[in-house]
Amino acid sequence: MDHYQHPSAIVDEGAVIGEGSRVWHFTHVCGGARIGMGVSLGQNVFVGNKVVIGDHCKVQNNVSVYDNVTLEEGVFCGPSMVFTNVYNPRALVERKSEYRDTTVRRGATLGANCTIVCGVTIGEFAFIGAGAVITEDVPAYALMVGVPARQIGWMSEFGERLDLPLEGEGEAVCAHTGTRYALKGKALRQLEPVT
């Protein structure tokens, strides 16, 4: 075994867990899960069968990553945040054939206690504030807060707010890294470094 697994954790046969990953207390990883390298699964995490977790993700305590959720590289899932996979669940109606795919792109942050309603894509390096409820796709680098969530700004890859309007044109620089970003319309992108 090339990953750490706490004695209280349950990893079902067939699960793939990458080198250097850590599976902490009372965590359950189902047999169909695919987990990358250098991943941290905190205490009391559940990972379903039809789940892919990319390299270097951090899934904090009390998070359930249900079937049909994909986390790309470097996603942060804050404590007790929630994924769903059925849009209109009922205990008396079987809806396992109606699971909706949820994708969280590279580097995104999902704040503590936020809820991701199934069927959305969260753009790379987006930042979902604590307690927010996401019901629609989120653009790359967007800062989202509230219930239901609304965009209030833009974030750098370093995790700092950028001084830009929500839409239009403009450029901003991350104060910590010097990385430059350009806004065009409602889309933000990182600019190539000046050489």
N, C-alpha and C positions, 0 to 999 in steps of 0.2 A: 504494500500500500504506500503510495507516494504522496498521500495527503494525511492531515491529522483528523482523527475522528474521536470525539469524546465518547467514553464508554456508555453514556446514557443515550447517545444518538442511534437512530435506526436508519440504515442505508439498505434498501431492498436490493436483492440480486438483480443484476443487469444495469444498474445505474452507473454512469460514467462520471467520474470526478477527477479533474485535472490535477497535475502536480502542484504542490504547494498550497492547495486549498485547505480550508479549515472548517470543520463541521462541529458546531458547539452543542452544548447541553440540550437534551430533549428535542433535538431536531429530527425530522423524518423526511428522507429523500426517497421518492418512489422509484421503482425499477426502470422506468422509461426515461428518466431525467438525464439531460446532458449538461454537465457543469464544467466550465473551463478551468484554466490554471489561475492560481492565486486568488481564488474566490473565498470570501468569508461569509459563512451562513451562521448568523447569531443564534442565541438561545431561543428555543421554541419556534423555529422556522419550519414551515411545511413546503415541500417542493413536489408538485404533481408529476404525473407520467409524461405528459405532452408539454414539457417545459424545456427551454434552452436558455442557459445562463452563460454569457460570454466571459472571457478572461477578465480578471481583476475587478469583478463586481463586489459590492458590499451590501449584503442583505441583513439589516439590523434585526434586533430581537422582535419576536411576535409578528412576523410577516408570513403570510401564506401566498405562495406563488402558484396559482392554480393552472390547470391545463389550458393550453393555447396562449400562454404568455411567453414572449421572447424578450430577453434582456441582452442587448448587444454589449460590447466591451465597456468596462468602466462605469456601469450604472450604479448609482447609490440609491438604495431603498431605505428610507428612514424608519425609525422604530414605529411599529404598529400601523404602518401604512397598509392600504387594502387594495388588492386586485379583485375583479369580478370576472366571470366568464359567461354568464347568462344575463341577458338584458332584462328579462321579465320573469324572475324565478317564482315558482310556486312549489310548495312541498308536495302538493297533490297532483302535480303535472310533471311528467318526465320530459326534460329538455336537454339531455346530454348530447343530442344530435344538433343542437342549436348553439353550441359554444361559438363565441365570436373571438377572433384573433386580436390580441393586443401586442403591439411592438413598442419597445422603448429603445430608442437609438443611442448610439455611443455617447458616453460621458454625461448623460442626463442625470439630474438629481430629483428624487421624489421625496419631498419633505415628510417629517413625522406626521402620522395620522391623516395623510391625504388619502383620497379615494380615487382610483382610476376605473371609471365605468368601461366595461369591455367594448372592444371594437374600434379602439382608437390607436393612432400612432403618435408617439411623443418624439419630437425632433431631437437631433443630436445637441447635446449641451444645454437643452432646455432646463429650466429650474422651476419646479412645482413647489410652491410655498406650503408650510405646515398647515394641515387641515383643509387644503383646497380640494374641490371635487371637480375632476376632469371629465367632461361629457363629450368633447369634440377633439379632433386632431390638434396638436400643438406644434407651432413652427419651431425650427431650430433656433436655439439661443433665447427663446421667449421666457420671460418671467411671468408666472401665472399665480394668482392668489384668489381666494374667495370661494363662495358657494352660490351658484355654480361659478367655476373659475373664469376669470377674465384676465387678459394680458395687461400688465401695468408697466412693462419695460423690457429691456434686453440685458442679458448676462454674458460676460466673457467666458472663455473656456476655463479660466482660473477661478471663476465663481464670484466675480465682482460686477456690480451693476454698471452699465455703460450709459453715458449721457447722450441719449438719442431719443427722438420722438418715436411713437409707435409705428408711424408710417411716413413715407416721404423719401428724402435723400439726405445722406450725411455720412460722416466718418467719425469714429471714436477710437481711442487708444486705451487699452487696459493699463491702469496705473502700475500694476505689479509686474507685468511681463513685457510691456511695450508692444504687445501684439495689436495690430490695426484691424478694424472691422469696418465694413461698408454696408449701409442700409440703402436698398433700392426698393421702393414700393412698400410691401409688407414683409420683405425678406432680408435677413441679415446674413452676411458671409464674412469669413476671415480673409484678409488680404495677404498676398504673398509678402514675406519679409523683404525689405529693401536691401539690396546687396551693393 
